[in-house]
């Protein structure tokens, strides 16, 4: 009996080792699952929106082009550059005038339905299109909405998602910070503004043969274009409020029939301010707080 038990001992040891291995493996899987499962805090972060994540990193699959130049012709001509040269006195005056103009810019949520000339919108978007871009890929698409029905559909999508954002996704701190600005998920200006401009970043382009074309620093390039667009709108006396429709990008892209390589970066309702428009009495930082001279 002792000999039989002794003969079976290695078998028992092997079985026990296998069981321990299985237990440890299951334990590890459980831990990994817990770590990968987003908790409540993770869900409240604003950057859960995949469309709004920075996509400036170059994608390996997009770079596989055999080293071929993707944009302009190899033998593109270089031409002399000319620009206006101002006296120092004029430079100071022009810089002050531009600052005075742009310092009046405010985020306005009360927008009139008064018509705005379409040519003005064309011109401010052309101005935005002068922005620099990585390797001159110009990775932006400006979708201008003036159809009342489409504007209302956009409002329905945004308000539906924004209510969830305010109640679940954004977190108490962000919601409390917005209270002083008197803003919530109701976006009446999406109906009243004569134009909505939706700015899409093209995370990659397409060659005629169907291959992907790398859009270097598309996020930064489109952001610069948006800044120029804001300045151009201020220059013609129109108002807007910069909005990032959190978790609305995919639905709006489908609604507007935009291709899969485009992701919504910004939405601007554009028009004249309503007669009863108000804005928070906010102050901007002095130049000494935002500039370092070395």
Secondary structure, 3 states (H helix, E strand, C coil): CHHHHHHHHHHHHHHHHHHHHHHHHHHHHHHHHHHHCCCHHHHCCHHHCHHHCCCCCCCHHHHCCCCCCCCCCCCCCCCCCCCCCCCHHHHHHHHHHHHHHHHCCCECCCECCCCCCHHHHHHHHHHHCCCCCHHHCCCEEEEEECCHHHHHHHHHHHHHHHHHHHHHHCCHHHHHHHHCCCCCCCCCHHHHCCEEEEEEEECEEECCCCCEEECCCHHHHHHHHHHHHHHHHHHCCCEECEECCCCCHHHHHHHCCCCCCEEEEEEEEEECECCCCCCCCCCCCCHHHHCCCC
